Amino acid sequence: MKTFYVTSILTALTLQVGSLLAQNNYIVTTPNSETPGSSNIIIGPEAGNTSLTGGENLIMGRYAGQSLTTARGNIFLGENAGNKTTSGSNNVFTGYRAGIANTTGEGNVFSGVQAGSANTVGVANVFIGSFSGSLNKAGGGNVFIGLQSGYNNIIGSNNAFIGISAGFSNTSGERNAFIGASAGQNNTTGNNNSFVGSLSGYNNTTGIGNSFLGGGAGYANTSGGSNSFLGGGAGYTNSVGNENTFVGSSTGYFNTVGNGNSFLGVAAGYYNFGGSQNTFIGTRAGVGSNALTNPASANTFVGYQAGYKNVGQFNTFIGVNAGYSNTTGNSNFMLGTNAGSNSTTGSANFFVGDNAGGSNTTGGFNVFLGTNAGAGNTVGDNNTAIGFEANVGAGNLVNATAIGFRAVASANNTLVLGNGANVGIGTSTPTSKLHLVTGTANQSGLRLENLTSNSPATATGQTKFLTVDGSGNVVLGSPASGGRVGADLWQQKGSYLQNVSGDGVVIGEEVSKTPTGYRLYVQDGILTEKVKVAVKNASEWSDYVFAPSYKLASLAEVARFIQTNKHLPGVPSAAEVVEQGVDMAKMDAKLLEKIEELTLYSIQQQTTIEKQQATMEKQQGQIDELTKLVKQLLDKK
């Protein structure tokens, strides 16, 4: 039993070996006591005790290790360091009253004035800094570094607090990591949080599963959980909001109760207060200057300052300054630089293209597609402009439609096709403002549903009539130009003029074929403002596509057919159209059939996307869980 036991004899040694001390050295190489314990070094008034049976302890300081019994491998340096330790082993307590209350706790490292001073049975803790872990009693596996870090921790385990006052108020919270001055200072029972940065998560008390990175990130969070705030001041005011992700300096700064938001970019969602399920990506995207009083939810903004002033709902703004001025407008879709940038309260608008709908303010239910499309509209509703610089001629029009390059509709309830363009039906090379090709010889393809042989004449006593020239153009004819209006051919029947022979009417000098089943033969074509084609019964229309029994070809089958035939299944080829013409009713039904098939394909794809999204969210959850487990394993090391 070899114990180096030095207490009051230091004074005597000083007097006896003055010459040795004059050399500034004090050298002892042999033990002076066989007891207590074995291989112990005990230095200081009333340090250790005579009943100690443990060994390999280093005790230095007044009252240090005074209660040791069977403990081994401890290092106590400082007055009252490890004073109450009895059987706890392998502890290192350095500093005044460091680990003073420890009894059986083992494997602890306490360094600093009163570091771990209340610890009794806690094990494997590392407290470095004056008053760090000062109130810890039974918590284990904690690492507290910094003045007053983890000061109030009592039973919380597996925490890492680094920085002055980091985790100061934590009592029973577990598996937290707070790094930075006052990081997580007020956390009490919150678990699985990671706060990195000065004042990050400062007011968190019971929030669980948060990650705050950056000075002041998540500063005001109290009980909000599963949030990720990255950037100085990110989510600064958040208190009880959950499942938010804010990335960028001051992102989501004023969010307090909003849930399920994702903000990426400097000051993105800055004023969002209680809005939920928003996605803002881009510097100052969705800043929302009025959002503190009017929470906005379910918006998606992507681009610099997209939706900057928004407090509306269900909006999607994509592009630099897209939807910039929107306040209370709802259900808008704006895609493109400055698209709808001046719109304020207009709702249900669809703007696609740079500057599309750029002047719109309160107009709603408009569709503008194309660069600068609908640029003239301000307060008009239900307008459509499709094409580069397609526009409405005034800012307050209603139900005006302009389709085509620089097409302009300048009156309410109008449809304009193109700007000086020809419209072809059944032809890809129209040569007239309206050019109809049926594909069937001697058929015009034009039908006037509400103007028949039984309709009354609105202009009587006239000798002019419509006919066609040699190219099929509809022209104004007269008896002098060869029109047949003799009484032997016509009779008046009520207010109608009827062919007495029951035969058809031929317009044009070169009409050589008059197949049966028709009553009007036009040589070159018909120019009309309205055409309506009758369908005999419902079976000739395309709603059968949505019947459960309808066999929808796979996209792979369609692709193979197109590769082989160079046209869609069921649609006549170009050669067939040239040879046989187009039956408008059948072709419209066939085109609708293809549109309805496209709708079914879109539904299938949406279902697949939703399933994939659910799978991705589940996988992300698994990844997050694995990440937590890996971190726990690393912390344990």
Helices and strands as residue ranges (DSSP letters): E 3-6, H 9-16, H 18-21, E 40-43, E 58-60, E 75-77, E 92-94, E 109-111, E 126-128, E 143-145, E 160-162, E 177-179, E 194-196, E 211-213, E 228-230, E 245-247, E 262-264, E 279-281, E 300-302, E 316-318, E 333-335, E 350-352, E 367-369, E 384-386, E 391-392, E 400-403, E 408-409, E 414-417, E 423-425, E 434-436, E 465-468, E 474-477, G 479-481, E 490-493, E 496-499, E 505-507, E 520-522, G 538-540, G 543-546, H 555-565, H 574-580, H 584-636
